[in-house]
Amino acid sequence: MSSSGRKTLEGLCYNRKVVWDYVDEEEKNRIWDFASEYKSFLNKVKTEREAVEAI
């Protein structure tokens, strides 16, 4: 494939972007902390009624 054909193909293809490539270590730590707290919340409240009471 020629270089112009390759550039055209790259322009037409969708490339997924991953958030981890764009955030710094401090932000990653904040994300993990939030996720940890959220998992604890989900483990604590098993029904919608319990979630409403906890909130």
N, C-alpha and C positions, 0 to 999 in steps of 0.2 A: 504494500500500500504506500502511496506517495505521502510525503509529509503534509501536503495540503489536504489530502483525503483523511489523514489521521487527525488533523486539527478540526476538520469538519465533523468527524465522528465524535471527537471529544466534546465539541460544542453541543451536539445533539443528545448526548447521553446525560442522564441524571446521576450526579455524584452525591451520595449521602454525606452529610457533615455530622460529626460526632461532637457533642458538647465538650467532652473531656479534652479535646484538642484545643479548646479556646479558653478554658478557665484556668486560673492559677491555683496553686496548692491550697491557699487559704480558703478560696471559694469551694474547692473540692471537700475540704474538711467540714465546712459549714453544711454542705449538701449531705455528707455522711452523718453528721450530727442530727440533722433534721430527719433523715430516713430512720435513724435509730430510735428517735423519740416517737415517730409515727408507727414503727413496728411495735413498740411497747404499748402504745395506745390501742392498736388493733388487737394485740394479745389480751389486753385488759377488758375491752368491751367486745362481746361476741354478738350482741343484738343491737338493733337500731335504738331500742328503748334504753339500753345501757349507755350507748353513745350519747344520746340526748342528755341523760343524767350527768354524764362525765363532763360534757361541754358546758 
